[in-house]
């Protein structure tokens, strides 16, 4: 597994988390396309921010083998990033649509 494949897997996990949040909590749903976009951006934001702690794709594959523990942490952070991305974008949408 290369670092690129791990990155794509992380983004897919963020999309799954965002769409699962939209299905579970209807008030945070942005529709299928909106949830998917929020999941992509939330996942990338969290992996880029928190990946510096040692579970970015390059560190996972640094010695030629895959560190399963770091991969699982990466996927959990990516899933959480998708969830937070949907919630934050929905709240931002509500704030911006308020009549003054």
Beta strands, then each sheet from edge to edge (+ up, - down):
end
